[in-house]
Amino acid sequence: MKKILFICSLFLLLFGSSLAKASAQASGTFPHDEFMLGNVLQIEEGTNKFSDLKSVIQTAHISISSGEDQNKKIVVQYDPQNIPDLKLHVGDSVVLGKTLDDPSNKNNSRYYIYEK
């Protein structure tokens, strides 16, 4: 019994990753997020309409400072979760993420604040 378990484990160890790669290739390429730096130019604050906690939602106007989209101006909504240290301020540097909601449509990208 131990021998059979050992052989099955060895088989999965040796061939499991190649099976996963083959199934990923068969279904096409998966989109991945791109990361870049940005600088906060302007902040507008409002109340989160979808929260019973009356939390603040910030609308940040950001200039992208690195990557393919360098010098592009974007607007992103950000929730600091009522934690003062997480609030954005004008002049802050942030790490932005960019994801493609539909990989076949390059214009269908969405930006978000990954890290402050």
C-alpha positions as YAML, in Angstrom:
chain: A
units: angstrom
residues:
- id: 1
  name: MET
  ca: [0.00, 0.00, 0.00]
- id: 2
  name: LYS
  ca: [2.83, 2.41, 0.85]
- id: 3
  name: LYS
  ca: [4.50, 1.54, -2.44]
- id: 4
  name: ILE
  ca: [1.39, 2.42, -4.45]
- id: 5
  name: LEU
  ca: [1.00, 5.71, -2.57]
- id: 6
  name: PHE
  ca: [4.67, 6.52, -3.19]
- id: 7
  name: ILE
  ca: [4.38, 5.75, -6.91]
- id: 8
  name: CYS
  ca: [1.23, 7.89, -7.26]
- id: 9
  name: SER
  ca: [2.88, 10.77, -5.42]
- id: 10
  name: LEU
  ca: [5.97, 10.49, -7.61]
- id: 11
  name: PHE
  ca: [3.84, 10.44, -10.76]
- id: 12
  name: LEU
  ca: [1.93, 13.57, -9.70]
- id: 13
  name: LEU
  ca: [5.16, 15.31, -8.76]
- id: 14
  name: LEU
  ca: [6.81, 14.58, -12.09]
- id: 15
  name: PHE
  ca: [3.88, 15.05, -14.45]
- id: 16
  name: GLY
  ca: [1.44, 17.28, -12.54]
- id: 17
  name: SER
  ca: [3.04, 20.58, -13.54]
- id: 18
  name: SER
  ca: [3.26, 19.61, -17.21]
- id: 19
  name: LEU
  ca: [-0.42, 18.63, -17.20]
- id: 20
  name: ALA
  ca: [-1.35, 22.01, -15.70]
- id: 21
  name: LYS
  ca: [0.75, 23.84, -18.31]
- id: 22
  name: ALA
  ca: [-0.84, 21.88, -21.13]
- id: 23
  name: SER
  ca: [-4.37, 22.67, -19.94]
- id: 24
  name: ALA
  ca: [-3.52, 26.39, -19.59]
- id: 25
  name: GLN
  ca: [-2.10, 26.47, -23.13]
- id: 26
  name: ALA
  ca: [-5.15, 24.66, -24.51]
- id: 27
  name: SER
  ca: [-7.52, 27.30, -23.12]
- id: 28
  name: GLY
  ca: [-5.50, 30.26, -24.43]
- id: 29
  name: THR
  ca: [-3.37, 32.81, -22.71]
- id: 30
  name: PHE
  ca: [-4.52, 34.33, -19.46]
- id: 31
  name: PRO
  ca: [-4.44, 38.09, -18.94]
- id: 32
  name: HIS
  ca: [-2.14, 39.34, -16.23]
- id: 33
  name: ASP
  ca: [-2.01, 42.62, -14.39]
- id: 34
  name: GLU
  ca: [0.58, 45.26, -15.19]
- id: 35
  name: PHE
  ca: [2.01, 47.43, -12.42]
- id: 36
  name: MET
  ca: [3.28, 51.00, -12.63]
- id: 37
  name: LEU
  ca: [3.94, 54.05, -10.47]
- id: 38
  name: GLY
  ca: [1.73, 57.10, -10.25]
- id: 39
  name: ASN
  ca: [1.51, 60.46, -8.49]
- id: 40
  name: VAL
  ca: [-1.68, 61.79, -6.91]
- id: 41
  name: LEU
  ca: [-2.60, 65.15, -8.48]
- id: 42
  name: GLN
  ca: [-6.00, 65.82, -6.94]
- id: 43
  name: ILE
  ca: [-8.37, 64.19, -4.41]
- id: 44
  name: GLU
  ca: [-12.15, 64.44, -4.14]
- id: 45
  name: GLU
  ca: [-13.93, 62.80, -1.19]
- id: 46
  name: GLY
  ca: [-17.46, 61.52, -0.90]
- id: 47
  name: THR
  ca: [-19.47, 59.09, 1.20]
- id: 48
  name: ASN
  ca: [-19.65, 55.44, 0.22]
- id: 49
  name: LYS
  ca: [-23.32, 54.95, -0.72]
- id: 50
  name: PHE
  ca: [-23.01, 51.17, -0.44]
- id: 51
  name: SER
  ca: [-21.73, 51.09, 3.15]
- id: 52
  name: ASP
  ca: [-23.70, 51.37, 6.39]
- id: 53
  name: LEU
  ca: [-20.51, 52.62, 8.09]
- id: 54
  name: LYS
  ca: [-20.51, 56.00, 6.30]
- id: 55
  name: SER
  ca: [-17.01, 55.35, 5.03]
- id: 56
  name: VAL
  ca: [-15.22, 57.81, 2.78]
- id: 57
  name: ILE
  ca: [-14.53, 57.06, -0.87]
- id: 58
  name: GLN
  ca: [-11.75, 59.03, -2.50]
- id: 59
  name: THR
  ca: [-11.69, 59.85, -6.18]
- id: 60
  name: ALA
  ca: [-8.02, 60.25, -7.06]
- id: 61
  name: HIS
  ca: [-6.73, 62.00, -10.17]
- id: 62
  name: ILE
  ca: [-3.38, 60.35, -10.90]
- id: 63
  name: SER
  ca: [-0.56, 60.90, -13.37]
- id: 64
  name: ILE
  ca: [1.16, 57.64, -14.34]
- id: 65
  name: SER
  ca: [4.93, 58.07, -13.99]
- id: 66
  name: SER
  ca: [6.29, 54.74, -15.31]
- id: 67
  name: GLY
  ca: [5.55, 51.94, -17.75]
- id: 68
  name: GLU
  ca: [3.76, 51.91, -21.10]
- id: 69
  name: ASP
  ca: [1.13, 54.42, -19.94]
- id: 70
  name: GLN
  ca: [3.65, 56.97, -18.64]
- id: 71
  name: ASN
  ca: [2.27, 60.56, -18.56]
- id: 72
  name: LYS
  ca: [-1.31, 59.32, -18.93]
- id: 73
  name: LYS
  ca: [-3.84, 60.90, -16.52]
- id: 74
  name: ILE
  ca: [-6.39, 58.57, -14.94]
- id: 75
  name: VAL
  ca: [-9.14, 58.77, -12.32]
- id: 76
  name: VAL
  ca: [-9.44, 55.95, -9.77]
- id: 77
  name: GLN
  ca: [-11.83, 55.39, -6.88]
- id: 78
  name: TYR
  ca: [-10.15, 54.35, -3.64]
- id: 79
  name: ASP
  ca: [-11.53, 53.22, -0.27]
- id: 80
  name: PRO
  ca: [-9.18, 53.94, 2.67]
- id: 81
  name: GLN
  ca: [-11.50, 51.85, 4.90]
- id: 82
  name: ASN
  ca: [-11.76, 54.60, 7.55]
- id: 83
  name: ILE
  ca: [-8.06, 54.19, 8.41]
- id: 84
  name: PRO
  ca: [-6.37, 57.61, 8.51]
- id: 85
  name: ASP
  ca: [-2.95, 56.27, 7.43]
- id: 86
  name: LEU
  ca: [-4.49, 54.78, 4.27]
- id: 87
  name: LYS
  ca: [-6.02, 58.04, 3.03]
- id: 88
  name: LEU
  ca: [-4.48, 59.47, -0.10]
- id: 89
  name: HIS
  ca: [-3.09, 63.00, -0.23]
- id: 90
  name: VAL
  ca: [-2.00, 65.21, -3.10]
- id: 91
  name: GLY
  ca: [1.64, 64.41, -3.93]
- id: 92
  name: ASP
  ca: [1.50, 60.78, -2.72]
- id: 93
  name: SER
  ca: [3.22, 58.15, -4.84]
- id: 94
  name: VAL
  ca: [1.19, 55.00, -5.42]
- id: 95
  name: VAL
  ca: [1.63, 51.64, -7.12]
- id: 96
  name: LEU
  ca: [-1.09, 51.18, -9.71]
- id: 97
  name: GLY
  ca: [-2.37, 47.98, -11.20]
- id: 98
  name: LYS
  ca: [-3.88, 47.69, -14.66]
- id: 99
  name: THR
  ca: [-6.00, 44.75, -15.62]
- id: 100
  name: LEU
  ca: [-7.72, 43.85, -18.87]
- id: 101
  name: ASP
  ca: [-11.33, 42.92, -18.23]
- id: 102
  name: ASP
  ca: [-11.55, 41.52, -21.76]
- id: 103
  name: PRO
  ca: [-8.17, 40.41, -23.17]
- id: 104
  name: SER
  ca: [-9.43, 40.66, -26.76]
- id: 105
  name: ASN
  ca: [-10.27, 44.37, -26.30]
- id: 106
  name: LYS
  ca: [-7.11, 46.31, -25.41]
- id: 107
  name: ASN
  ca: [-9.14, 49.48, -24.72]
- id: 108
  name: ASN
  ca: [-11.11, 47.71, -22.00]
- id: 109
  name: SER
  ca: [-8.55, 48.16, -19.21]
- id: 110
  name: ARG
  ca: [-9.20, 49.06, -15.59]
- id: 111
  name: TYR
  ca: [-6.78, 50.76, -13.20]
- id: 112
  name: TYR
  ca: [-6.69, 50.36, -9.43]
- id: 113
  name: ILE
  ca: [-4.48, 51.42, -6.55]
- id: 114
  name: TYR
  ca: [-2.45, 48.39, -5.53]
- id: 115
  name: GLU
  ca: [-0.40, 50.01, -2.77]
- id: 116
  name: LYS
  ca: [0.02, 53.41, -1.20]
...
